[in-house]
Every structure is written in structure tokens, then in C-alpha cells.
Amino acid sequence: MQRITNLLAVKDGKVLLLQKPRRGWYVAPGGKMELGESIYESAVREFQEETNLTPNDVHLKGAYTMIIKNNETVVDEWMLYTFVANDVEGTPFVETREGILGWHSIDSIKELPMAEGDRTNLLFAALNKGMQYGTFEYTEDFELISERIQNSLEQN
């Protein structure tokens, strides 16, 4: 099972998103974990590689199971760990082989083209306290079949 991390930077009511060249969909910067990495280390490394920025105040906001199906047959499954940073330092890239980087209003997450599971987890990461857990099932063309979401808020 593949493990993926992403990190959403939130600053001044905006989020930093990467528009991927293949579909034109928007994502939070991230990618595959390397052997021996913690999910935190992976999220920070991937974010830095794709943005040229250092994230500050980084914390985990969600853990998700992503399932790709062909009819009832599971053809792929991976885990996604979503982090949020409440500030960044440095000068960002504008465009790389990974896509075009830009700041967008938090509300734009509701309308920008992206996988529906990403829309769910990025809105939660940007707007809510606590953690979110979920399972997203997709077709091989990334059409959402179903989602099951659980939220928790620490009471300390």
C-alpha cells in the first residue's frame, strides 16, 4: 500500500495550491513517502521540494484511505496523510515540473477543479480544528463513488 502525504499552507485567508499539468486539477503540495520517513518528515520534505518554502506550525489534520475500484474490484489503495501549516517562509516557486503554484482564497477550494476527496479534506484542514479521518472510493477516472468521514476534536 502506497503512503502519500500532502501539506496545505494557510496564510491570510488564502491557501497555497499546486495546479497539476495532467488534468489541471488543484492539489496541496505533496507526494510519496520515502523509506524510513515519518509522515511529518515526508510532508515537510515534499512541500519544500515542490514550493521552495519552509512551512511553520505544521500539524496533522487528516488520515484517509483512498480506494480505486473497477466495478466492485479494488485495483489500487493508498493512505493519505494531510497536514496544515499556518505560515511559510521563503520565496515560492511559480512553476515547476509538478505544476503551477499559487495562493487562492479558502472559498475557492469549493469550486476549483480537484478530486472530490481532496476538496473534502482540504476544506477541513483549512477551516476546522481537530482531525478528520475518512475513506474515499473512486472509479479509475477519479469519479467519487463514496466517502465516509469521521471528525474528532481534542478536548484538552
N, C-alpha and C positions, 0 to 999 in steps of 0.2 A: 504494500500500500504506500503510495506516494504521500509525502508530507510537504505542505505548502504553507508559507507564511506571507502575510501582507501587513502593511503599516499605513494607516491613514493619518496624515498630518492635518491638524485643525488649528487655524490661526485667524483671529479677527473675523470670525463668522464665515470663513472660507475653508475649503479642503483642497489638498493637492492631489490631483488625479493624473493618470497617465492614459492617453488615448492610444490604444494598440493599433498598429497598421493593418493587421489582417482583416478584422471586422469593423474597425472604427469604434469598438466598444471602449468604455472607460473603466479603469480598474484602479485600485490602490496599488502603489508600487510593492512588488514582492516577487516571490519565486520559490523554487525548490530548496529544501533544506539540504545541507551537506552532511556527510557522515560525521557523527560526534558533536554536532552543533545542538545547542539548546534552541527551543523555539524562539526565545528572546534574541539570542545571538543571530539567528537566521533572519529574523525580521529586520533588525538594525542593519546587518550587512547588506541584505537585498535592497533596502531603502537607500542606503548610502551609494551603492553601485548604480542604481537607476536614477537618482536625483542629484547627486553631488552635495547633499545636505546631511547635517548631523541632527537626528531627532532628539528632542529633550522631553523629559517627563513621560517616558514610554511605559505603557501598561497593556496587559492583555484584556481584550473586550469580548472575544468570542472564540468558540471552538465548534467546528462544523464538519459533518460528514457529507461529502459530495459523491453522489452516485449517478453514473451514466448507464442508461438502460436502452436496449434494443427490444422493444415489446416488453416482455417480462424478464428477459435475461440481463443480468448485470454484466456490462462489458468493461467497466472501469470504476474505481472507487478511490478517493483520496481524502485526507484530512486537511482542513484549512484552519489556521490559527490567525485571527485578526487582532492586530494591535492598534493603539492610537497614541499619537504624540501631540502634546498641547503646545508645542513650539518647535521651531527648527532654527539652525544656524548655518550660514554659508550662502553661497551663490548657486542657485539651481541651474542644472542643465535646462535647455529649452527643448532640444530634440536629440534623441539617441536612436540606436537601432531598435530599442524597446518601444519607442513611440514618442509622442509629443506630450510634454509635461506642462501643466498649467493649474492655476488656482481658480476654483469655481465656488459659487455660493453653495452652502449646505443644501438649500432647497433644490438646486439643480440636480442633485442626486436622484430626485423623484422623476426627472424627465430625460436625463442623458441616456443614450443607448448603452446598455450593460446587461449582464446576466442578472436575472431577477433575484437570485440568491445574493449576489453582490449588493444589489440595491437594498435588500433587507438588512444585511449585516453592516453595510457602511452607514446607513441611516442610524442604526442603533449605536454604532461606535461614535458617531459624531454628536448625537443628541442625548444619549441616556447614560445614567450611572449604572453600575453593576456589570454583570456578564450576561452574554447570550449564548445559548447552545442550540444546535439545530441540525437537521438532516434535510438536504435538498436532493430531489431526484430530477434528473434531466433526460431528455432524449439525446441522441448522438449529435443533434444540431443545436443543443443547448436551449431547447424549449423546456420551460419548467413544467414538470409533471405534478410534483407535490412538494410541500415544505412542512416540516414540523419544528416549531420553535418553543424553547423554554427560556425564560429570563430569570435571573436571580439578582437580588440586591443584598449586599452585605449589611448586617445590622449593627456593626460595632460602633 
